[in-house]
Amino acid sequence: MSMVNLIELGQPQDFWEYFLRILEIPRCSRNEEKVRIFIKREAEKLGFVSKIDEIGNIAVKIPVIDQKSKCVLQCHMDMVCEKNEAVVHDFLKDPLIPKIIEIEGEKWITAEGTTLGADNGVGICFLLTLMKKIHNDELHFETIGLDLLFTVREEYDMGGAKNIDPNLVDGKYLINLDSGHKEITIGCTGGIGFHTRIKKKSILIDRERLNLDPIKLTVSGLVGGHSGRCNEGQAHAIILLSQILWKLNKKFKFHINSIHGGNAANAITREANSIFFIKKDKFNEIKLFIFKIFDEIKKLYDGIEKHMNLSIDRIERIPSNETFSEEVQNKLLDLLYILPNGPITFHPEINDLMFTSTNLGKIRTKDDHIKLRWLHRSLSKYYNNDIYEKILSLLNLSGLEMEHKYRGSYPPWEPNFNSKLLKIAQDTYKELNKEEPEIKIIHGGLETTLLIDKFPGIDAIAFGANSKQLHSPDERLEIKSVESTWNFLIHLLKNIDKL
């Protein structure tokens, strides 16, 4: 499956053996069954008992004889499945193809044209490695029992953590392995997800009589990434496409057949396209007009979007001659043009920390409607509802016929600076690295926020290895960060064991 050599990946070798193995196992969000079976079989092979709750979370129990306390170690089994448009890949059956790259002297592992799934395959493999080393007597704990918790649907709606059976795990401490490197996370945003269906009101046009050609306009090559990092200056494909279409609509007569873009509410869209009809003799004029706009747009992202691309092509075949009605086209483009997207406000006291953001992660043209999907984030439950309500108001002001579906929410994780676990983690990190770790509150959702609600009084932190470009085909994992994170985790557990 892979040309990657284990020797190149370093230590711990068990981690990398597991990591290459799970690259072969499909685990898109809501399709975690195969990886769950793999985890269960590994646990049984190593002599540990596992339990699965109704929603599909699995917990592996590692007790000790003289147990004085317990620690829950947690990760999620699912991944965001994104690929470049030109890549042929079936995430339900095809293995991910890893490769090693070098950036500024550091080695990273990434995947060919798809997301890597280091988010949160790293957590899965740390826990599997922990199981194996305890079984082989390479690791031993005297007084602290471990519950290894693998959850489902984190990338979809955090459904695994939200609906966990409270009897599945228990513990005094909770360590989430789905956060940053060389830092300890103690807080995160809450989130609200919803989608909207706009009635399309299609009309059938007579292409021959009107002398029309079908055209495909595509924005591609964008950086994309995790929507919680939308303050890094990336372009957003749906937003860019909408700007161009709105300006085109003001100058020329054209008829939209479809608009498509994005794959996930929590990912910044990298690619979007629209198919529309124009007068045959207007192609060159319209193409010149569009590229003039695009040249101006590119200046805003100079140095960030190095591979931003726009194409406009005549196409031979099209599924139907249906188009949006003129009313729907005008109102929809007005709506998409003014919708806020990306950072909304920044934290009043912490520099460069986004407080509230919103992401239009997906647009699809269906047979009778246009579907849009959002994820809003905020460190305040009030302001999360605030941006949700304001976007609903804008949608309703458009005058389009539509219906909304609330997909659920999760609360912010409010930081506890007096956490005992945090103090132990800080001391452990300083002992290992001779420097203080960065204490972080992140603009992203972690299951920790739901688990501390489910298990009142549990003391929680989060950390992980060094991953970049999450939720995009450029996702990569810094190889050497795995060993340093593993050492931190093991020393932290040993220090807890001494209490």
C-alpha positions in Angstrom: 0.0 0.0 0.0 2.8 2.4 0.9 6.3 3.2 -0.2 6.9 5.0 3.2 9.6 3.3 5.2 9.0 2.8 8.9 12.7 3.6 9.6 12.1 7.2 8.2 9.3 7.7 10.7 11.2 7.3 13.9 9.8 6.4 17.3 7.6 5.1 18.7 7.6 2.5 15.9 4.3 0.9 17.2 2.7 4.3 16.6 3.8 4.4 13.0 2.8 0.8 12.3 -0.7 1.6 13.5 -0.8 4.8 11.6 0.1 3.2 8.3 -2.5 0.5 9.1 -5.4 2.9 9.7 -4.7 4.7 6.5 -6.1 1.6 4.8 -9.3 1.7 6.9 -12.2 3.9 5.7 -13.3 6.2 8.5 -15.2 9.2 7.2 -17.5 10.7 9.8 -20.6 8.5 10.3 -18.7 5.6 8.7 -16.5 4.5 11.6 -17.6 0.9 11.8 -14.4 -0.6 10.2 -12.0 1.3 12.4 -14.0 0.5 15.5 -13.9 -3.2 14.6 -10.1 -2.9 14.2 -9.7 -1.2 17.6 -11.9 -3.8 19.3 -10.0 -6.7 17.8 -6.6 -5.1 18.9 -7.9 -4.7 22.4 -9.1 -8.3 22.5 -5.8 -9.6 21.1 -3.9 -7.7 23.8 -6.2 -9.0 26.5 -8.2 -5.9 27.3 -12.0 -5.6 27.7 -13.8 -3.1 25.5 -17.4 -1.7 25.6 -19.4 -0.1 22.9 -22.3 2.2 23.5 -25.5 2.7 21.5 -24.1 5.5 19.3 -20.9 3.6 18.5 -18.3 5.0 20.9 -15.8 2.3 22.1 -13.9 2.3 25.4 -11.0 0.0 26.3 -10.5 -0.6 30.0 -7.0 -0.9 31.5 -7.4 -1.3 35.2 -4.6 -1.7 37.8 -4.6 -3.7 41.0 -3.9 -0.9 43.5 -6.2 1.6 41.7 -6.5 5.0 43.5 -7.8 7.1 40.5 -8.6 6.9 36.9 -7.8 8.9 33.8 -9.8 8.9 30.6 -7.7 9.3 27.4 -9.8 10.4 24.5 -9.7 10.7 20.7 -12.2 10.5 17.8 -12.2 7.8 15.2 -13.6 9.7 12.3 -11.9 12.1 9.8 -12.8 14.8 7.4 -12.8 13.3 3.9 -11.6 16.0 1.4 -9.9 15.6 -1.9 -8.7 17.7 -4.8 -11.4 17.8 -7.5 -9.2 16.0 -10.1 -8.3 13.2 -7.7 -10.1 9.9 -8.2 -10.7 8.5 -4.7 -13.5 6.6 -3.0 -13.2 7.3 0.7 -15.6 4.4 1.5 -13.1 1.8 0.2 -9.8 3.2 -1.1 -6.8 3.4 1.1 -5.1 6.8 1.7 -1.6 7.0 0.0 1.0 8.5 2.3 4.2 10.2 1.3 7.0 12.0 3.1 7.8 15.6 2.2 10.3 18.1 3.5 9.5 21.7 4.4 12.2 24.0 5.7 14.3 21.1 6.8 11.6 19.3 8.7 10.0 16.0 7.5 6.2 15.6 7.3 3.9 12.9 6.3 1.0 13.7 4.1 -1.4 12.0 1.6 -1.6 12.0 -2.2 -4.4 14.4 -3.1 -6.6 13.7 0.0 -6.8 14.5 3.7 -4.4 12.4 5.8 -6.7 11.8 8.8 -4.0 12.8 11.3 -7.0 14.6 12.8 -7.5 12.4 14.8 -5.6 9.4 13.6 -2.8 10.6 15.8 -5.0 10.2 18.9 -6.1 6.7 17.8 -2.5 5.5 17.3 -1.3 7.0 20.6 -4.0 5.0 22.4 -3.3 1.8 20.4 0.4 2.1 21.2 -0.3 2.7 24.8 -2.4 -0.5 24.9 0.3 -2.5 23.2 3.2 -1.3 25.4 1.2 -2.0 28.6 0.4 -5.5 27.3 4.1 -6.0 26.5 5.2 -4.8 30.0 7.1 -1.9 28.4 4.8 0.5 30.4 3.4 0.0 33.8 1.2 2.1 36.1 0.8 1.4 39.8 -2.2 3.4 41.0 -3.9 4.9 37.9 -6.4 3.0 35.8 -7.0 4.0 32.2 -10.2 4.2 30.1 -9.3 4.7 26.5 -12.2 6.4 24.7 -12.6 6.4 20.9 -15.6 8.5 19.8 -17.6 8.8 16.6 -19.0 11.6 14.5 -16.7 14.4 15.9 -16.3 15.9 12.5 -20.0 15.7 11.7 -21.8 17.0 14.7 -19.8 15.8 17.8 -22.6 13.2 18.1 -20.4 10.6 19.8 -19.5 12.9 22.7 -22.9 14.5 22.8 -24.7 11.1 23.1 -22.2 9.1 25.0 -23.5 6.6 27.5 -22.4 8.0 30.9 -21.6 4.5 32.1 -19.1 3.9 29.3 -16.2 5.6 31.0 -15.3 7.3 34.3 -12.4 9.1 35.7 -10.9 12.0 37.7 -8.9 13.3 34.8 -9.6 13.6 31.1 -6.8 14.0 28.4 -8.0 14.8 24.9 -5.5 14.0 22.2 -6.9 16.2 19.5 -5.3 19.6 20.0 -2.0 21.5 19.4 1.7 20.7 19.8 3.9 22.4 22.4 0.8 23.8 24.0 -1.9 22.7 26.5 -5.4 23.6 25.6 -7.9 24.4 28.4 -10.8 26.0 26.4 -12.5 26.1 23.1 -15.4 27.7 21.2 -19.0 26.4 21.1 -20.7 25.8 17.8 -24.0 25.9 16.0 -24.7 24.0 12.8 -27.6 24.5 10.5 -28.6 24.2 6.8 -31.1 26.0 4.6 -33.0 24.7 1.6 -34.0 27.4 -0.9 -36.7 26.6 -3.4 -35.2 26.7 -6.9 -38.3 27.5 -9.0 -36.6 26.1 -12.2 -37.5 27.2 -15.7 -36.7 25.3 -18.9 -34.9 27.4 -21.5 -34.8 26.9 -25.3 -31.0 27.0 -25.9 -31.2 26.7 -29.6 -33.8 29.4 -30.1 -32.0 31.8 -27.7 -28.6 30.8 -29.2 -27.1 29.9 -25.8 -23.9 28.0 -24.8 -23.4 26.3 -21.4 -20.3 27.6 -19.6 -18.6 26.3 -16.5 -16.9 28.8 -14.2 -14.6 27.2 -11.6 -12.6 28.6 -8.7 -9.9 26.1 -7.5 -6.5 25.6 -6.0 -7.2 27.4 -2.7 -5.5 26.6 0.6 -8.7 25.8 2.5 -8.3 24.2 5.9 -10.1 24.1 9.2 -12.8 26.7 9.5 -11.6 27.5 13.1 -8.4 29.0 11.4 -10.3 31.3 9.0 -8.3 34.3 10.4 -5.2 33.2 8.5 -6.2 35.1 5.4 -7.3 32.2 3.2 -9.8 32.8 0.4 -13.1 31.0 0.4 -14.2 29.5 -2.9 -17.9 29.9 -2.5 -17.6 33.5 -1.5 -15.2 34.3 -4.4 -17.4 32.6 -6.9 -20.5 34.4 -5.5 -18.7 37.8 -5.9 -17.9 37.1 -9.5 -21.4 35.9 -10.3 -23.0 38.9 -8.7 -20.9 41.3 -10.7 -21.6 39.3 -13.9 -25.3 39.4 -13.2 -25.3 43.2 -13.0 -23.6 43.6 -16.4 -24.8 40.7 -18.6 -27.9 38.5 -19.2 -27.1 34.9 -18.2 -29.0 32.0 -16.8 -27.6 29.9 -13.9 -28.0 26.1 -14.1 -26.2 25.2 -10.9 -23.8 26.3 -8.1 -21.7 23.8 -6.2 -18.9 24.1 -3.6 -17.5 22.7 -0.4 -17.9 19.4 1.3 -18.0 20.0 5.0 -19.4 22.7 7.3 -16.1 22.8 9.3 -13.8 23.2 6.3 -13.0 26.4 4.4 -14.1 25.7 0.8 -11.2 25.3 -1.7 -13.2 24.7 -4.8 -16.5 25.9 -6.2 -18.1 26.0 -9.6 -21.2 27.3 -11.5 -22.7 26.2 -14.8 -24.7 28.9 -16.6 -25.9 29.8 -20.1 -24.7 32.8 -22.1 -25.2 34.1 -25.6 -22.7 32.4 -27.9 -21.3 35.6 -29.2 -20.7 37.0 -25.7 -18.1 34.4 -24.5 -14.9 36.3 -25.2 -16.4 39.5 -23.7 -17.6 37.7 -20.6 -14.4 35.9 -20.2 -12.4 39.1 -20.3 -14.8 40.7 -17.8 -14.5 37.8 -15.3 -10.7 37.6 -15.5 -10.4 41.3 -14.9 -12.4 40.9 -11.7 -10.3 37.8 -10.8 -7.0 39.7 -11.3 -8.2 42.3 -8.7 -9.3 39.6 -6.3 -6.0 37.8 -6.4 -4.2 40.9 -5.1 -6.0 40.6 -1.8 -4.5 37.1 -1.3 -0.9 37.7 -2.5 1.5 35.5 -0.6 -1.3 33.3 0.9 -3.1 31.8 -2.1 -0.2 30.8 -4.3 -2.2 28.4 -6.4 -5.5 30.2 -6.7 -7.0 29.4 -10.1 -10.0 30.4 -12.1 -11.2 28.7 -15.3 -14.1 29.5 -17.6 -14.9 26.9 -20.3 -17.5 26.0 -22.8 -18.9 22.6 -22.0 -20.3 20.0 -24.5 -22.9 18.3 -22.4 -25.1 19.3 -19.5 -27.6 17.2 -17.6 -30.5 19.5 -18.3 -31.5 22.9 -19.7 -33.1 23.9 -16.4 -32.1 27.2 -14.9 -33.0 29.2 -11.8 -35.9 31.6 -12.3 -34.8 35.2 -12.8 -36.2 36.1 -9.3 -34.3 33.3 -7.6 -31.1 34.0 -9.4 -31.2 37.7 -8.5 -32.1 37.2 -4.9 -29.8 34.3 -4.3 -26.8 36.2 -5.7 -27.6 39.3 -3.6 -27.8 37.0 -0.6 -24.5 35.2 -1.2 -22.8 38.5 -1.9 -23.6 40.1 1.4 -23.5 37.1 3.8 -20.8 37.5 6.4 -18.2 34.7 6.4 -15.0 34.1 8.4 -14.0 36.1 11.5 -16.7 38.2 13.0 -15.1 39.5 16.2 -11.8 39.0 18.1 -11.3 38.4 21.8 -11.3 41.7 23.7 -8.3 40.7 25.9 -6.4 37.9 24.2 -4.4 39.1 21.1 -5.2 37.3 17.8 -7.8 35.0 19.3 -11.0 34.9 17.3 -14.1 35.3 19.5 -16.8 34.6 16.9 -16.8 33.3 13.3 -19.0 31.8 10.7 -18.4 29.4 7.8 -20.5 28.7 4.8 -19.1 25.2 4.2 -21.2 23.8 1.5 -23.6 24.8 -1.4 -25.3 22.2 -3.6 -27.9 22.6 -6.4 -30.5 19.8 -6.2 -33.5 18.9 -8.4 -35.9 21.4 -6.7 -33.8 23.4 -4.2 -30.4 24.9 -3.4 -28.9 23.7 -0.1 -26.5 25.7 2.0 -24.8 24.5 5.2 -23.1 26.6 7.9 -21.1 26.2 11.1 -20.9 29.2 13.5 -18.4 29.3 16.4 -18.0 31.5 19.4 -16.3 31.5 22.8 -19.6 32.9 24.1 -22.9 31.0 23.9 -24.7 34.4 23.6 -22.7 35.5 20.7 -22.9 32.1 19.0 -26.7 32.5 19.0 -26.2 36.1 18.0 -24.5 35.3 14.7 -26.8 32.5 14.0 -29.9 34.7 14.5 -28.4 37.5 12.3 -27.7 35.2 9.4 -31.2 33.7 9.8 -32.5 37.3 9.6 -30.5 38.0 6.4 -31.8 34.8 4.8 -35.4 35.7 5.6 -34.9 39.2 4.4 -33.9 37.9 0.9 -37.6 37.1 0.1 -36.7 33.6 -1.1 -38.8 30.7 -0.3 -36.8 28.6 2.1 -36.8 26.3 5.1 -34.1 26.0 7.8 -32.9 23.0 9.8 -31.0 23.4 13.1 -28.4 20.7 13.1 -27.5 21.0 16.8 -25.0 22.8 18.9 -22.3 22.4 21.6 -21.3 24.8 24.4 -18.0 26.6 24.8 -15.4 24.9 27.0 -14.7 27.6 29.7 -11.1 27.5 30.9 -10.1 26.5 34.4 -6.8 28.1 35.2 -6.8 26.5 38.7 -7.0 22.9 37.2 -4.8 20.4 39.1 -4.3 18.4 35.9 -3.1 21.6 34.2 -0.5 22.2 36.9 0.8 18.6 36.6 1.0 19.0 32.8 2.8 22.3 33.0 5.4 20.9 35.5 5.8 17.8 33.3 6.3 19.8 30.1 8.8 22.1 31.8 10.7 19.1 33.3 11.0 17.5 29.8 11.6 20.6 27.7 13.2 23.2 30.0 10.6 25.7 29.0 7.0 26.6 29.8 4.2 25.3 27.5 1.8 27.7 25.9 -1.6 27.6 27.5 -4.2 27.9 24.8 -7.9 28.6 24.3 -8.7 27.7 20.7 -11.1 28.8 18.1 -12.4 25.4 17.3 -14.6 22.7 18.8 -13.2 19.9 21.0 -15.3 17.1 22.4 -13.9 18.0 25.8 -16.5 20.7 26.1 -19.3 18.0 25.9 -17.5 15.4 27.9 -17.0 17.7 30.9 -20.7 18.4 30.9 -21.4 14.6 30.8 -19.0 13.9 33.6 -19.3 16.8 36.1 -16.1 17.5 38.1 -13.7 15.8 35.7 -10.5 17.7 35.2 -9.6 18.2 31.6 -6.8 19.3 29.2 -6.0 18.7 25.6 -2.9 18.5 23.4 -1.5 16.6 20.4 1.2 16.3 17.7 2.0 19.0 15.2 -0.5 18.9 12.3 -1.1 21.6 9.7 -3.7 22.3 7.0 -6.4 20.2 8.8 -9.6 19.5 6.8 -7.8 19.9 3.5 -5.8 17.7 1.0 -2.7 19.6 2.2 -3.1 18.1 5.7 0.3 17.1 7.0 1.8 15.7 10.3 5.3 16.7 11.5 7.1 13.4 12.0 9.4 14.4 14.9 6.4 15.9 16.8 5.0 12.4 17.3 7.9 11.2 19.5 8.0 14.4 21.6 4.2 14.3 22.1 4.4 10.6 23.1 7.1 11.3 25.6 5.1 14.1 27.1 2.0 11.9 27.4 3.9 9.0 29.0 5.7 11.3 31.5 2.4 13.0 32.3 0.7 9.7 33.1 3.6 8.6 35.2 3.5 11.9 37.2 -0.3 11.4 37.7 0.5 7.8 38.8 2.8 9.1 41.6 0.0 11.2 43.2 
